[in-house]
Amino acid sequence: MTATAPARVRPPREGRSNGQWLVDGTTPLNHNEEFKAEDNPLNVRARIEQIYAKEGFDSIPVDDLHGRFRWMGLYTQRRQDISGSRTASLGPDELSDKYFMLRVRIDGGAVSTDQLRVIAGISKEFGRDTADISDRQNVQLHWIRVEDMPEIWRRLESVGLITTEACGDCPRVVLGSPVAGIAADEIIDPTPVIDQIVERFIGDPDISNLPRKFKTAITGHPSLDVVHEINDISLVGVVHPELGPGYDLWVGGGLSVAPRLAERLGTFVTAEQAPEVWHGVVRIFRDYGYRRLRNKARLKFLLAEWGPEKFRQVLQDEYLGYPLADGPAPAPAPYAGDHVGVHAQKDGRFYVGVAPTVGRVSGTILNQLADAAERIGSQRLRFTPHQKLLVLDVPADEVTGLVDELKGLGLHADPSPFRRNTMACTGIQFCKLAFVDTKDTATATIAELENRLSDVKLELPITLNLNGCPNSCARIQTADIGLKGQILTGADGQPEFGFQVHLGGGLASAEREDAGLGRTVRGLKVSAEDLPEYVERVVRRFADDAESGESFSAWVKRSDEEALR
């Protein structure tokens, strides 16, 4: 398997400082770099506990509030009375409420029932019973007050959970295969590598000031279940003909407004080498990443300038001190990597993968989920990079009962195609960057599509991703139908929320061997009200016109624009 040619990303112009520490020096070139240089963002926790939690929201200076708080998993949430039409015209202080979104860091997506109960309790007591499963295997809570953070941290840390570096210009949560250590066909178990990275490097001040965010994904499962093409670094399980199981190294993926797919470096990484290789890539980003402009500060821009050959050489020569072996590419995925449904574990038990609607749950539901798992003898759960969750270690005679019980909680092991394959970001309900509602719009659209398309039997699934702004937290460029939130002008001349449409994107999967970015159709925008009608129309055209075994993305590529409107 190889990645398709990455989207062109123009490197910064030559002849000026780009803020690369080992090239240009460490003098800050913008305010973000200034506040990070003045005080390591990790130090903000002490001020939260000792000052802000006691003196309240109004005591927080702006560089902590809108800057360093992110390193502790905290973002101010959007004021509830501000419409999407004002998002682009107001500053952070005007958009911010006196409450926070809190990300709980869950590396590899693995939680115990005890940990889940603590998250649920925090949600109910401090977060108005909110909880969203993100596509980064995190749980996001809302309505959090700074006054409550010391107690929240105490509870999380009592069960081994943290929020450190859940956000910010730092190494964020490590995505891991949700079936690590239990799948019968697993190539290699990534758990030891993930654990080493977290224990050795998360919270390390030496790599806490990066140019921008740094995203990691590691899997040893053949389904390619961690969206490896859109992370800054990914380690994907492969078998070397001489060295045995290990990892193929991918670097420089990322979406947002300048999407780029990661590229293979062509190296084979052993399990023993993996933590140091990861550390080397992070330090390359720290030392050579662009810091002049934040919109050019992701690792993908450095890779666009260097190319994979130079990147590999710098990694080996300057950061590892030894060459890496050449290695094979991952094989095409044999089946879906969302793990929804009932599946056998290698120990004779089963895991049950369920789909909450667009990742939205609650503290109440999470607590009931923990109850349900424990009743059948399980204490292990996993979140996935697709806003899904798994209950592990289910005895054969308990599968049917558990599936029925979870369905009663709105967690479906056999969901409709669109309930299974739709994702949505937080949207305008809580996000300061959003223009439109996403969660409720997606939920309503799914319900309508289940009715409108009940007579259509698709040979291959169609993914539908909704994002509230251009930043693509919900991966709109890699969905069959990707929807980017915008403010549109309605027929009456008044603003209304809607979406720009991207079509035919996707990551490597059982349906397509290579990843590719979606296509935009000139002038194609759909209001939220008309969204179900549009999706029905284009799906029916696809169902009528597609050749046997043809994917939606392949059909989009060969169709004229009129067929896609």
Summary of the structure (lengths in Angstrom):
residues: 565
radius of gyration: 22.7
end to end distance: 32.1
largest distance: 68.3
contacts: 2041
relative contact order: 0.11
helix: 38%
strand: 23%
